[in-house]
Amino acid sequence: MWIFRIVLFLLILSFAIVNTDPVTIRYYLGFQWEAPLVVALLAAAGLGALLALLAGLFQALRLRRQIAALKRELRAAQSTPPPAGGTLPPPPDLL
């Protein structure tokens, strides 16, 4: 695992060394930002990773709520008494 991290670090470092030219990023309303190309690319990648993390977090929270609701439903179904008619009929033969 350490070898993978070292190789990844060296690739990012060599990418940063090669891409030092300044670029200007223009926003709306006349705002602009000038930075080295590697900083702009890493900022865009970081922002994309952050947005993906937030999307995953919202998905995980939604699934946790769904699991909690299903657990409540299961507990309610298990707490109801069995039918008074005795045993259930055998399942139909699937063959």
Summary of the structure (lengths in Angstrom):
residues: 95
radius of gyration: 28.3
end to end distance: 51.3
largest distance: 81.9
contacts: 158
relative contact order: 0.06
helix: 66%
strand: 11%
